[in-house]
Amino acid sequence: MKNVLKVMAAAILTAAFAFLGVQLWLYFTSEQQTAEQFNDLTILIQPQPSEPEMPESMELASPEWAVFDQYGTLFEQNADMIGWIFIDGTTINYPVMQTLDRPNFYLKQGFDKTSSDYGVPYATEACSIVPQSDNITIYGHHMKGGAMFGALDSYKREDFYREHPVIGFDTHAGFGKHEILAVIKVNLADFLYHEFINAADEVAFAEYVNRCKELSFYETGVTAASGDKLITLSTCEYTRQGNQLVVVAKKIGGELSG
């Protein structure tokens, strides 16, 4: 009887290890395939020449024209794409999607709209690009190895922030350069940061910015006032259930492009 139990236990352990091995293989295979898919998208971005030739029609001589000249192929592939987000020196270099009538659609869908555990970074449906909301919240999965918005975890360290203080977010409306003003770890039970889209007045805007500054891991020296435009990058933070890691940045110009 003891020998039978030993054989059964060994068989169960063998099956468990085999199952774990298959799951790990599937995970890393999926990670590699996802990375390759996004790399294929970056190849389609047309680099901007140092002195771009302007179109004959002055009506097209606008930031929108330049953005579509660079990202036009991607916009044509998927009309849900509203822009591209990137941070130099990190793995963050992705399209940003938005579905007004299907909230969180890209949480579990790839750029090609097929099922994906990685999803695609996406803006909340209540935000607006044109005209731009006071704040645009962009969600992305916190994947192991720094994929998707997992790279934001490094912003808990001030030295990393000092080396990577700028976020690029190019949209339909033009190129966007954003300077980080706060990096926070927050629980939704304590601060509903994602509900801030358009401030009711100057006081409400200041209250939101001050709250972000109070919660920040460190002082960045950057602040914002009513009339400024913000982006908020959000991903899960696993030290407590319901925690989010949030990076808030202020638009300071449009000269940076991916």
FENQUIUR-V770069 format. One record per pair of residues at least 24 apart in sequence whose ideal C-beta (glycine too) atoms are under 7 Angstrom apart, sorted by the first residue. I is the first residue (numbers start at 0). J is the second residue. Records with the same first field share a line. If there is no record, write none. Layout:
BEGIN
I: J ; J
END
This chain:
BEGIN
29: 116
30: 144 ; 146
33: 115 ; 117
34: 146
36: 109 ; 110
37: 93
40: 73 ; 94 ; 110
41: 92
43: 72 ; 73
44: 69 ; 70 ; 257
45: 69
47: 256
62: 172 ; 173 ; 174 ; 253
63: 171 ; 172 ; 173
66: 169 ; 171 ; 173 ; 174
69: 256
70: 169
77: 110
81: 122 ; 128 ; 170 ; 171
82: 168 ; 169 ; 170 ; 171
83: 169 ; 257
84: 120 ; 137 ; 166 ; 167 ; 168
85: 167 ; 257
86: 163 ; 166
87: 163
88: 162 ; 163
89: 150 ; 163
90: 145 ; 146 ; 150
91: 148 ; 150
92: 257
93: 119 ; 120
94: 119
95: 120 ; 121 ; 122 ; 137
96: 121
97: 121 ; 122 ; 124
98: 124
99: 124
117: 142 ; 146 ; 147
120: 148
123: 193
125: 196
126: 196
128: 170 ; 171 ; 172
129: 171 ; 172
131: 172 ; 228
132: 196 ; 197
133: 196 ; 197 ; 198 ; 204 ; 228 ; 229
134: 195 ; 196 ; 229 ; 231
135: 230
136: 193 ; 231 ; 233
137: 230 ; 231 ; 232 ; 233
138: 233
139: 232 ; 234
140: 234
141: 234 ; 235
148: 232 ; 234
151: 232 ; 234 ; 244 ; 246
152: 244
154: 182 ; 246
155: 182 ; 216
157: 216 ; 217
160: 219
165: 255
166: 230 ; 248
167: 255 ; 256 ; 257
168: 230
169: 256 ; 257
173: 253
174: 253 ; 254 ; 255 ; 256
175: 250 ; 253
176: 251 ; 252 ; 253 ; 254 ; 255
177: 230 ; 248 ; 249 ; 250 ; 251
178: 221 ; 248 ; 249 ; 251
179: 219 ; 221 ; 246 ; 248
180: 211 ; 219 ; 221 ; 222 ; 223 ; 247 ; 248 ; 249
181: 211 ; 212 ; 215 ; 219 ; 247
182: 215 ; 216 ; 246
183: 211 ; 214 ; 215 ; 216 ; 245
184: 236 ; 242 ; 244
185: 214 ; 243 ; 245
186: 239 ; 241 ; 242
187: 241 ; 243
188: 241
190: 214
192: 231 ; 245
193: 233
198: 225
201: 225
211: 247
221: 249
223: 249
END
